[in-house]
């Protein structure tokens, strides 16, 4: 009986569970029914009641941003004299819609070809083939048989696009020369226009022609814009240089557009393919500042892709104006002097290897470059006559042995390495190592002359520096000794020179800087050459940074060309508001005390005024105080004349600073391969330094009298100093590196 009662209780529980589950399911189904009913009702409302309204709204809200051209920023010298400007020029553009067909573009290109003259020099052989196919589609594709096409389509490994590409390749291969010759001059002009139209993006204006658009062409196209869908006449901006200084750089022209190597980089930053971009040096370095912000126009289209309205959402801004550190008047005189001395040297006998000369002047306390000059002699291949080109970028992209100009760094390195102290006496004498010819100072081939470090700088003692190198190597000189050096000697010396900027990048704000070549220590005796600047090679810019480091008390300052960033001028008469003033950047402090640096500076002063100073002839009578070091390096030629490789020749150099007690400028002169005559003294490097230092102080007085200042709050825009004008499409003068 108990078992039966238990069964009745279980049945009762199951019945209650089934009843509860049924109720919950009914509630769930009812809820789903209500939700679906609401969804259907809402969809019906949107489609029936609001459908037409939303379709119209959708048709008018398809917006695509379109960039248009703005002027690049201007470039000025430190006193507001314009160096690079913009000139407006007529331009004809084409904007392709999403629905534009190839045939429609071709018809517009044909109409334009009757209104303008379009150069055809950029049309390629492939362009001609594709254009012939476009004009003769049936005849073109008949060149591929049905069997060939079926065979391609039977290949399951090929995508449709790959099949079509292979068919197109076969068609191009089979187009005959006679068929291509059927294209008339007019056809080629249409092709030249069409290729520009097709290269742009949808709804983005593509420049068809902006170079040499005549007023008549501009007017003819403007009158017919209603018959030329997508075509517009507008203003473009041509870049014009008012100085030949090559380090200002160049921009590309619209016909060239963005260089292929940087295409992805610029397209990712909303550039158009035919935008002007900085192609070299200053223009390239500061492209993002100079380019400006394009205006943004939104085209509102309907569902057929037709533009129904255009709204400008951002007016755009010209690029920032950039004030350089250059004094263009000082620069012009430096160019004249360097070119004059270069040609003077070239006119002398045994100067057949000579082809270049460099000069750099900078503020040693701020790193501001006041003048940067490179001149190079080239030969006209047709006439055989020499001509001189600007080679200012060679001051930081080419390197040479600089001779005794490094001796101040050699002394300071010796102090920091603890091998000598300021005032140490050594005997200047020929250095004879086992198995080598004696090495000596120029002024002392045979004798023994005791001298301290100051006199060693004044007289430019090689022997003193040789002995320093041996002491750094861990040994002292004795006659006919075998020279053994410590394993880290070479790197120790390189590290020492690097503190001054010799043999390392200076950090100049221009691309493609070169650190120089490092010599190979295939025999220990070359460590002596290293101490007198005849082993590793250095750039003229490194020389200027090195002497600046000595002049300013031991701080290696980054040289730079950018002084200020300014907003575009509002009135064309004064520079725009200051956005940023670039501040000096200290790269490192040399490991010498102030007393050690001042001691070496006394030696450099003696080079100019000492009774035996190597630059006394040029600097003893200056109306200002200055100090510096001359240099002559005996080198082996490795220049552009390959047939002369291995010829022994001489580099001449000079570094200095002024005024002596409170330096305002530091400068470097370098003339590689000046002569192959080892029996003459050449003073041209010293003369360049003296003439440019004189001119600097003359200009300083002149500017003071005229109230011209580089730090004026409201700075007036001044005209260029010459009538020189270089359009962006001017062919660049050839330079043989």
Secondary structure, 3 states (H helix, E strand, C coil): CHHHHHHHHHHHHHHHHHHHHHHHHHHHHHHHHHHHHHHHHHHHHHHHHCHHHHHHHHHCCEEEEEEECCCCCCEECCCCEEEEEEEEEEEEEECECCCCCHHHHHHHHHHHHCCCCCCCCCCCHHHHHHHHHHHCHHHHHCCCCHHHHHHHHCCCCCCHHHHHHHHHHHHHHHCCHHHHCCCCHHHHHHHHHHHHHHCCCECCCEEEECCCCCHHHHHHHHHCHHHCCCEEEEEEEEEEECCCCHHHCCECCCCCCCCHHHHHHHHCCCCCCCCCCECCHHHHHCHHHHHCECEEEEEEECCCCCEEEEEEEECCECCCEEEECCCHHHHHHHHHHHHHHHHHHHCCCCCCCCCEEEEEEECCCCCEEEEEEEEEEEECCCCCCEEEEECCCHHHHCCECCHHHHHHHHHHHHHHHCCCCCCCCEEEECECECCCCCECECCECCCEEEECHHHHHHHCCHHHHHHHHHHHCCCCCCCCECCCCCCCHHHHHHHHHHCCCCCCCCCCCCCCCCCCCCCCCCCCCHHHHHCCCCCCCECHHHHHHHHHHHHCCCEEECCECEEEEECCCCCCCECCCEEEECCCCEEEECCCCHHHHHHHHHHHHHHHHCCCCCCHHHHCCCCCCEEEEEEEEEEECCCCCHHHCCCEEEEEEEEEEECCCCCCEEEEEEEEEEECCCCCCCCHHHHHHHHHHHHHHHHHHHHHHHCCCCCCCCCECECCCCCCCEECCCCCCCCCC
